[in-house]
Amino acid sequence: MYILWYTLSGMHLFEALIVLHVIAGTVGLVAFWGPIATRKGSQPHRKWGKASCYGFVGAGALAIAMALLSLYGPEERIPSVTNRELFAGLFGWMMLYLGLLTLGFADYGLAVVRHRRDRKALRAPRYQIVIVAVVLSALWCGWFGFEVGHPLMPLVAGVGLVAMALQQVFVWRNGDVHPRSYVGEHFRALIGMGISAYTAFLSVGLIRLLPDQVFNPLIWAGPSTVGVGLILFFTVQTKPKSDVARAA
C-alpha cells in the first residue's frame, strides 16, 4: 500500500486515476469469469460475483472521473489524437456513459436478488434514478456520435437503451411473475456489466497498446459479441419452465 501511495503521489491526477482504474478493473475482469464457471447459487459463485461487482463498480466510478477530466480538465489528454471532437466523444461522453452503464448493471443485478420476493421495491427512486441516469447518458452519447459521424457511439448507446428498457419491463410489469424470473434478470444484468466494463477498459488500454486501431469498431465490438452470446445462453438455461414442462 505504501508503494502504491508513493507511486500515485508523484503522478498527475489523471495518471493516478488510470492506475487505480487498471487495478480495480483487473479485479473485475478476472473475477468476472468466476461466477460464470462455478455452480449458480453456491458460495464460490457469490464470492466471485461480489468481487467482480466491487471491482467493476470501482472501475466504473473511476471511468466517470476520467471522462469528466477528459472533457473539462485543464490538460489535453492524448495529444496524438488530433481529432479532438472525436476524442471528446469516445474518451469523454462514451466513457462517461459506459461508466454509468457499468454501475447501473451492477446495481440492478444485485438488487433483483436482494428484492426477489418484492419486485415492487425496484420501483423506488433509489433504483429508478440510476436507470434514468444511464438512459440520459446513452441518449447523449448516441446523439454526439451521430453528430461526429462515428457509428460506434450510437451502436453502443443502443445496447444500453435496450437493456434499460428490458429492465423496466420486468420492474413495472403488472401482476405476478414467476418466482424464478429474477434469475434471468440477474444473469443478464451482470453479464451486461462485464460487457460495458470490458469495452470501457479497452478504451483506456487500447490507445497505448494498439494506437493505430483505437477507433476500429471491430475490436470494440468484441466484448459485446461474447457477452450477448453468454446472455442468450443463460437466458435459455434459466428460463422458468411451465407447470406442464415441470410435470413432464
C-alpha positions in Angstrom: 0.0 0.0 0.0 2.8 2.4 0.8 4.5 1.7 -2.6 1.1 2.3 -4.3 0.6 5.6 -2.5 4.1 6.7 -3.2 3.6 6.0 -6.9 0.3 7.8 -7.1 1.5 10.8 -5.2 4.1 11.5 -7.9 1.6 11.4 -10.7 -0.8 13.9 -12.1 -4.4 13.3 -11.2 -5.4 11.7 -14.5 -2.5 9.3 -14.5 -3.2 8.3 -10.9 -6.9 7.6 -11.8 -5.7 5.4 -14.7 -3.6 3.3 -12.3 -6.4 2.9 -9.9 -8.8 2.2 -12.8 -6.5 -0.6 -14.0 -6.2 -2.1 -10.5 -10.0 -2.1 -9.9 -10.7 -3.2 -13.5 -8.3 -6.1 -13.3 -10.0 -7.4 -10.2 -13.3 -7.2 -12.0 -12.1 -8.6 -15.3 -10.5 -11.7 -13.6 -13.3 -12.3 -11.1 -16.0 -11.9 -13.7 -15.4 -15.4 -15.0 -15.7 -17.0 -11.5 -19.5 -16.8 -11.2 -19.8 -18.0 -14.8 -17.7 -21.1 -14.2 -19.0 -22.0 -10.7 -22.3 -23.6 -9.7 -25.0 -20.9 -9.6 -26.1 -20.0 -6.1 -23.1 -21.7 -4.5 -20.8 -19.9 -2.0 -17.9 -19.6 -4.6 -20.4 -18.2 -7.1 -21.5 -15.5 -4.6 -17.9 -14.7 -3.6 -16.6 -14.4 -7.1 -19.7 -12.4 -8.1 -19.2 -9.9 -5.3 -15.5 -9.5 -6.1 -16.4 -8.9 -9.8 -19.1 -6.3 -8.9 -16.9 -4.4 -6.5 -14.1 -4.3 -8.9 -16.3 -3.1 -11.8 -18.1 -0.6 -9.6 -14.7 0.9 -8.7 -13.6 0.9 -12.3 -16.8 2.4 -13.5 -16.7 5.2 -10.9 -13.1 6.0 -11.9 -14.0 5.9 -15.6 -16.6 8.6 -14.9 -14.0 10.7 -13.2 -11.5 10.2 -16.1 -14.3 11.1 -18.6 -15.1 14.3 -16.8 -11.4 15.2 -16.7 -11.0 14.5 -20.4 -14.0 16.8 -21.1 -13.3 19.6 -18.7 -9.8 19.1 -17.3 -7.1 21.8 -17.9 -4.7 19.4 -19.7 -5.1 18.0 -23.1 -5.4 14.2 -23.0 -3.6 12.0 -25.5 -2.3 14.8 -27.8 -1.5 12.3 -30.5 -5.3 12.1 -31.3 -5.7 15.2 -33.5 -9.5 14.9 -33.9 -10.4 16.5 -30.6 -14.2 16.3 -31.2 -14.0 12.6 -31.9 -11.7 12.3 -28.8 -14.3 14.1 -26.7 -16.9 11.6 -28.0 -15.1 8.4 -27.4 -13.0 9.2 -24.4 -15.4 11.7 -22.8 -19.1 11.1 -23.4 -18.9 7.5 -24.3 -16.6 6.7 -21.4 -19.0 8.6 -19.1 -21.9 6.6 -20.4 -20.1 3.3 -20.1 -19.1 4.1 -16.5 -22.7 4.8 -15.7 -23.9 1.7 -17.6 -21.4 -0.5 -15.6 -22.7 1.0 -12.3 -26.3 0.6 -13.5 -25.9 -3.1 -14.4 -24.1 -3.9 -11.2 -26.7 -2.1 -9.1 -29.7 -3.8 -10.8 -28.1 -7.2 -11.0 -27.6 -7.3 -7.2 -30.9 -5.6 -6.5 -33.1 -8.2 -8.3 -31.6 -10.9 -6.0 -31.9 -8.7 -2.9 -35.6 -8.0 -3.7 -36.5 -11.2 -5.4 -39.6 -11.5 -3.1 -40.6 -7.9 -3.5 -40.2 -6.8 -7.1 -42.0 -3.5 -6.4 -39.1 -2.4 -4.3 -37.2 -1.9 -7.6 -39.6 0.9 -8.4 -38.2 3.1 -5.6 -36.4 6.4 -6.6 -33.2 4.8 -5.3 -33.1 2.4 -8.3 -35.0 4.4 -10.8 -32.6 7.4 -10.6 -29.7 5.1 -11.6 -31.7 3.8 -14.6 -32.7 7.3 -15.7 -29.0 8.5 -15.5 -27.9 5.6 -17.7 -30.7 6.4 -20.3 -29.9 10.1 -20.4 -26.2 9.4 -20.9 -26.9 6.9 -23.6 -29.1 9.3 -25.5 -26.5 12.0 -25.4 -23.7 9.5 -26.3 -25.7 8.3 -29.3 -26.6 11.8 -30.5 -23.0 13.0 -30.1 -21.7 10.0 -32.1 -24.2 10.7 -34.8 -23.1 14.4 -34.9 -19.4 13.5 -35.2 -20.1 10.7 -37.7 -18.8 7.7 -35.6 -21.2 4.7 -35.8 -19.7 3.0 -32.7 -21.2 5.5 -30.3 -24.9 5.2 -31.4 -24.4 1.4 -31.6 -23.1 1.1 -28.0 -25.7 3.6 -26.7 -28.4 1.5 -28.3 -27.3 -1.6 -26.3 -27.8 0.3 -23.1 -31.2 1.7 -24.1 -32.5 -1.7 -25.0 -31.1 -3.2 -21.7 -32.7 -0.5 -19.6 -36.0 -0.9 -21.4 -36.0 -4.6 -20.7 -35.2 -4.0 -17.0 -38.1 -1.6 -16.8 -40.5 -4.1 -18.4 -39.6 -6.5 -15.6 -39.8 -3.9 -12.8 -43.1 -2.4 -13.9 -44.9 -5.5 -15.2 -48.4 -5.8 -13.8 -49.4 -8.9 -11.9 -47.2 -11.6 -10.5 -44.2 -13.1 -12.3 -42.6 -16.5 -12.0 -40.7 -16.8 -8.7 -37.5 -17.6 -10.6 -37.8 -14.8 -13.1 -35.3 -12.8 -11.2 -32.5 -15.3 -12.0 -32.5 -14.4 -15.7 -32.6 -10.7 -14.9 -29.6 -11.2 -12.5 -27.5 -13.0 -15.1 -28.3 -10.6 -18.0 -27.5 -7.5 -15.8 -24.2 -8.8 -14.5 -23.0 -10.1 -17.9 -24.0 -6.7 -19.3 -21.9 -5.2 -16.6 -19.0 -7.3 -17.9 -19.7 -6.1 -21.5 -19.6 -2.4 -20.6 -16.6 -2.8 -18.3 -14.6 -4.7 -20.9 -15.5 -2.1 -23.5 -14.5 0.8 -21.2 -11.3 -1.0 -20.2 -10.3 -1.3 -23.9 -10.8 2.4 -24.4 -8.1 3.1 -21.8 -5.6 0.4 -22.7 -6.1 0.2 -26.5 -4.8 3.6 -27.2 -1.5 2.6 -25.6 -1.2 -1.0 -26.9 -2.6 -0.5 -30.5 -2.8 3.2 -31.2 -3.5 2.6 -34.9 -6.6 0.6 -34.1 -8.1 2.7 -31.3 -11.1 3.8 -33.5 -11.6 0.3 -35.1 -15.2 -0.7 -34.3 -14.5 -4.4 -34.9 -12.2 -4.5 -31.9 -14.6 -2.6 -29.7 -17.4 -4.9 -30.7 -15.6 -8.0 -29.3 -16.9 -7.7 -25.7 -20.5 -7.2 -26.9 -20.3 -10.2 -29.2 -19.1 -12.5 -26.5 -21.4 -11.0 -23.8 -24.5 -11.2 -25.9 -23.7 -14.9 -26.6 -23.5 -15.5 -22.9 -26.7 -13.6 -22.2 -28.6 -15.7 -24.8 -27.1 -18.9 -23.4 -28.0 -18.2 -19.8 -31.5 -16.8 -20.8 -32.3 -20.2 -22.3 -30.7 -22.1 -19.4 -32.5 -20.2 -16.7 -35.9 -19.6 -18.4 -38.6 -20.7 -15.9 -40.4 -23.8 -17.1 -44.2 -24.1 -17.3 -46.1 -26.3 -14.9 -46.7 -28.8 -17.8 -43.0 -29.0 -18.6 -42.0 -29.4 -14.9 -44.6 -32.2 -14.6 -43.2 -34.0 -17.6 
